[in-house]
Amino acid sequence: MRMRLAVFGSTGSIGTTTLELARRSPENFEVVALTAGANIALLRSQIAEFNPRVVVVREEKAAREIAGEFLGVEVLWGEKGLVDCAGWDGIDIACQGIMGFAALAPTLELVRRGKTIALANKETLVVAGELLQRELRDSGARCIPVDSEHNAIHQLLVGKDASTVESLVLTASGGPFWRQPDLKWESVTPEMAIKHPNWSMGPKISVDSATMMNKGLEVVEAHFLFGFPIDKIEVWIHPQSIVHGAIWFEDGTCQAQLSRPDMKASIGYALAYPERLAGSVNKLSLKEFSQLEFSEPDATRFPLLNLPRAALRSGQSHLVALNAANEVAVGAFLAKRLPFSKLSSVLSEVLDTHPGVALDSLDMIFDADRKARENTEEIIRRIGL
């Protein structure tokens, strides 16, 4: 039976990889919905190839142009368009590849509609992990993580008695600067920070990898996804990005999941679960197994690694504030308004000044996010370039 597939963020790296897999397996997937931001040229070519029934874009002007060009396609726009698309009954499975806080509302709508979700957006779990898990229990929806590390842990935990698992292990490449211990943070440019050694990713997540904030946020994700306390979630530096995750058992033994550093592996697993999508990636060679390295992370050199753990201990509102502040600060760095060396101090100040309040609704999460973004901009104006 063909699955009706929606790709949220179809022009990004996750979206284009998902569509590549769908292109290879037309007997398994029918692409019925696409959403995109600014890359309208690529979206046009995707519409022409896959002939979706629903398309969502960011701006109304672009929506009108596409509607006039592709007759018979329902074209929506803006935040409401994303939520309306997520609520459409014609979707069986959705790949959520939208980056940042913008994915929260449509993801929750997908969950409430009982859809299967291949989730590549970490911010939804970071800012609303408790809410998301509650909605998943109530709706019966299924959420399969796409991040290679969480995808690995998901694979390893299937069929296991969680009470026998001592701890989870997330691996980290270390980003572009791990092997440069003498590098001066003041000299880091956006061009340097986005050159990830193993993965092809968008600018924002590439910067998060360079600061190791990405791995800190993934610890929080793992906490909400798998229900393990954060002191039982380890981080190993593994520059080759071949071991994606591992679990330690109470008897002192370990199991790990390995594959090439190619997102087709984890996306294919999420789309086909509980089956597997044949030929997603090529097998590893024995020579590649012999070149694996592991080391402890240096939290002194990469202070943002443990900042999400601290925010989680302080409560959900601090996680919302940290996520918002990081999006704004990384955006300022990429725009050359803030030095790389000041990212840590900006985020720490936001957390120090953010009030700890209970977040009992989606509206309260949005309000906390807005206030944190405004505070971050004020701090950047004061201490930026």
C-alpha positions, 0 to 999 in steps of 0.5 A: 500500500502506497503511503501518502507522504507530506514533506514539510521543509521540502527544499531543505537538506532533510526535505530534498533527501526525503524526496530522493528516497520517495523518487526511488520508491514510487511503489511505496510513497505518493508525495501529496503535500510540499511546504517550503520557505524562500527557495521557490525555484526549487519548489516549482521543480518539485511540484512539476515532478511530484504533482502534490495536491497541497503546497504551502509557501511563506509569502502570499505573493508567492502563493498566488504566483504558484496557484496561477502556474499549477492549476489544480494544486491547492496553495496555502501560505504562512503559519496558518497554511502550515497548520491547515496542511498538517490537519489535512486528512489526505496525509498518512505520514509526514516528514517534518523537516522545517527548522526552528520554532516555526515547526512547533504548531504544524507538528502538534497538529499532525500529532493531534490528527494521529499521523505518523511523523518522521521528526527532524525538528529538534526544537519541537521537543526542546520547547514542548517535549512534555506537551508533545508526549502528552499529545502523542499518548492522547492521539495514538500518533507515532513519532519516529526521530530522524536525527541520526543519533536519536534514530539510532537509539530508537533502533537499539531500544526496539524490543528491549526492556528499558529497565535493563538499559543503564544509559544512552549514548549520543555521538558527536562529530565535534564539528569543524573545530574539534581538531583545532585546539589552538583556534581563537574563537574571535577569529571564527567567521560564518564561512568557517563555522558552516563547513561541517566535516561530515554532514551537509546541513543548513547554516544554522544547524551547522553553526550549532554543531560548531558550538556543540549546542546541537549536541546539548539540545539533542540530550534534551531531545533524548530525554523527552523521546525516550524518558531517560533522565539526563544524567543517564544520557552520555555524549561521545566525540566520534569524528567519523560519524559512523557510530550514531548511537549506543546503549549500555546495559546494566550488565556492563555490555553495550550495543551500537548502531553504525552506518555511513554518515548519510541522512538517507539511512535514518530518514529511510528507517523513519519512513518505512518503520517498522519495515526497512527501505532496501538500499537506503545507503551502501554498507560499510567496509571492514577498513572503515570499521578500523578507523573509528575514534572516540574521546570525551567532550571538552565542556570547558572549550565548548560551554554551550554543550551543557547549557541545555542540560542546565536549562532543562533542570531549571524548567521548560520555560528556560528551554524555550528561552534558550532555544529562542535565544540561540536562534536569534544569536546564531542568526546575528552571527551569520549576519556578522552582527555578533562574534562567534566568541560572544554566543555563549555569553549572550545565551547565558545572560538570557537564561540568567534574566529569564523568569522561570514560569510554568508553561501550561499551554501552546499560547504560553510557549509562544509568549515565552519565546517572543519575550526571549527573542526580544531580550536576546536582540537587546543584549546583542545590540548592547554587546554585538559588533 
